[in-house]
Amino acid sequence: MHTPKLKPVDGQKFCHACQEWKPVEKFRARGKKRQRSSPCTACARARYKTRIAAEQKRLNSKRPVGYHVAKGLYYRYGITVEQFTQMYLAQGGRCAICPRTLSKDSPDKLNRPHVDHCHVSGAVRGLLCSTCNSGLGMFGDSTDLLDAAKAYLQQHPASQEQHAETTAKNIPATPAALVQMFPITNIIH
């Protein structure tokens, strides 16, 4: 059954979707005469989202499992799923830099494989864990900066155990000891 068009009354317009009277500003103006659309913007947006979701579901049902992964690997890095799998197996399922085991199904994002590539040429170099991939990115893939960082760490050879012991010795056990170390002289009342 067709619902008759209702003209705006006192700045109010009837939305046929939600069956409510709403201010005219809640409707999209369109066309040369800037007439207001029939559904309000909220109902139009909801209908659009539903239509898009249905279209995505229809498209995804036609696509094979792993389609998006394969498409992403090819468009971002120019490699196929088979090439990705070959790299993974060639590296023994581990990061190419550190000994972390990589797993695409890992709930821990640090263990998921990341495709490392040259940002200048686009050439794929290998698979890294999130930490190593981020580290290379932070250093801008510069071997000079990485060498400088390595030299810096070698100048300061304190192991993590030594660092933990030193830190534990310097932290006072009680608040009173902390006050003795850092006396507060300027207290504002």
Beta strands, then each sheet from edge to edge (+ up, - down):
strand 1: 12-15
strand 2: 20-23
strand 3: 29-30
strand 4: 35-36
strand 5: 114-117
strand 6: 124-128
sheet 1: 1+ 2-
sheet 2: 3+ 4-
sheet 3: 5+ 6-
end
